[in-house]
Amino acid sequence: PDLSGYEKYGLGNVKYNISKIHVTAVEFPSASISFIPGTGIKLVIGNASLTIDMSWNIRTWMFKDSGRSTVYISKVFVTAIISTALDNTSHTAISLASCRTTSGDIDIKLNGRN
């Protein structure tokens, strides 16, 4: 979905809109899944990265501008514990018991004017 809103800065508001958000690349160079007896599944993703392209525009009382942007997020680490159990109708119930995510680097390139 698009992101839009405004932020107050100094003497006025900055209105922004981020649209046409597309994930263009995802890499999982290190991923593993293991079983945790009595709990469920542990998923570990190491050193992942993703690239996102989007359009943006901003408007203030003094100026307006728009363009395209590419965001590259790298050194992403995720550890998730997924619980599995049987519910009262004997169907498998799955829930996220815990999740920890960190990212190391974020590189943003702004290109003016679409």
C-alpha positions in Angstrom: 0.0 0.0 0.0 1.0 3.6 -0.5 2.2 5.6 2.5 1.2 9.2 3.0 1.0 11.8 5.8 2.6 14.9 7.1 5.2 15.9 9.7 5.6 19.2 11.4 9.0 20.8 10.9 9.9 24.3 12.1 7.5 26.8 10.5 5.3 24.4 8.6 4.1 20.9 7.6 5.8 18.6 5.2 3.3 16.5 3.3 4.6 13.3 1.8 3.4 10.4 -0.4 5.3 7.2 -1.1 3.7 5.1 -3.8 4.4 2.3 -6.4 6.4 0.4 -3.8 7.9 -2.7 -5.3 10.3 -5.2 -3.8 12.7 -5.9 -6.7 15.2 -8.2 -5.1 15.5 -10.5 -2.0 18.5 -12.6 -1.1 18.8 -15.2 1.7 22.4 -16.4 1.5 22.1 -18.2 4.9 18.9 -19.7 6.1 18.1 -22.7 8.3 15.0 -24.4 9.8 15.2 -26.7 12.8 12.6 -28.4 15.0 12.3 -27.6 18.7 10.8 -30.6 20.5 7.6 -29.6 22.3 7.5 -26.1 20.8 7.6 -26.0 17.0 10.0 -24.7 14.4 12.9 -22.3 14.6 13.7 -20.3 11.5 17.1 -18.4 11.2 17.9 -16.1 8.3 21.4 -14.6 8.2 22.9 -11.8 6.2 19.8 -11.3 4.0 19.2 -8.2 1.8 16.4 -6.6 -0.1 16.0 -3.9 -2.6 12.8 -1.7 -2.8 11.9 0.8 -5.6 9.3 3.5 -5.1 8.0 6.9 -6.2 7.9 9.8 -3.7 6.6 13.4 -3.6 6.8 16.0 -0.9 5.1 19.4 -0.5 5.7 22.2 1.9 4.5 25.8 1.9 7.7 26.8 0.1 8.3 24.0 -2.5 7.3 20.7 -3.9 9.4 17.9 -5.3 9.0 14.3 -6.5 11.0 11.5 -7.9 12.0 7.9 -7.7 13.9 6.2 -4.9 15.8 2.9 -4.4 16.3 1.5 -0.9 18.8 -1.2 -0.3 18.7 -2.9 3.1 21.5 -5.4 3.9 22.9 -7.4 6.8 19.4 -8.4 7.9 19.2 -11.1 10.5 15.9 -12.8 11.5 15.2 -15.4 14.2 11.6 -16.6 14.5 10.1 -19.3 16.7 6.8 -20.7 15.2 4.7 -22.7 17.7 2.7 -25.6 16.5 -0.1 -27.3 18.5 -3.4 -29.1 18.0 -6.5 -27.0 18.8 -9.6 -28.4 20.5 -10.8 -29.8 17.2 -7.5 -31.6 16.5 -6.5 -29.2 13.7 -3.0 -27.9 13.7 -2.7 -24.3 15.1 0.3 -22.3 14.1 1.4 -19.1 15.8 4.4 -16.8 16.0 5.9 -17.3 19.4 8.8 -14.9 19.0 10.6 -12.9 16.3 13.8 -10.9 16.4 15.0 -8.9 13.4 18.0 -6.6 13.0 19.4 -4.8 10.0 22.9 -3.5 9.6 22.9 -1.1 6.7 20.3 1.0 4.8 21.2 2.8 1.7 18.7 5.2 0.1 19.2 6.8 -3.3 16.8 9.6 -4.2 16.4 10.6 -7.9 14.5 13.8 -8.5 11.7 14.3 -11.0 9.9 11.3 -12.3 
